[in-house]
Amino acid sequence: MSNVLVREKYSLDSSTLGFNASDGHAQDQSNLRSWLGWILLLVVLFIIFIRSLNKEEPYEEKPLEDEQHDNYVDKYSMEIKWSDEDKAYVVKVPELPGCETHGSTYEEAVQRGEEAIESWIEASRAWGDPIPPPRKLTPA
């Protein structure tokens, strides 16, 4: 008999829980889904925020001012290749469209390449054309 009293003493009815026992399970699932939805939304927003912090700014090529060109002439890259057809070293400056020259020796090609860069920049200044900056080398 004492077992029955203990069970009655600690038994829960629907009035002490604050909801109807017939739909209590459905309401619990609805609340759980709602909380999971909010948690998922916060996780997605957090991931978007973290990714936005890791984005690098895109590199914008800005024309250099006149006084900056004198300091950058030796910073432009030159592609120097031997040409069997021309029997000379051909020099191209990729940053400066149309800037090409040649030399019979490698040293002469380098010297003429530097002269071509200076001439290209001077001509662009005279015509009022923008002058692209030298390429930035980034470590791999």
Secondary structure, 3 states (H helix, E strand, C coil): CHHHHHHHHHCCCHHHHCCCCCCHHHHHHHHHHHHHHHHHHHHHHHHHHHHHHHCCCCCCCCCCCHHHHHHHHHHCCCEEEEECCCCEEEEECCCCCCCEEEECCHHHHHHHHHHHHHHHHHHHHHHCCCCCCCCCCCCC
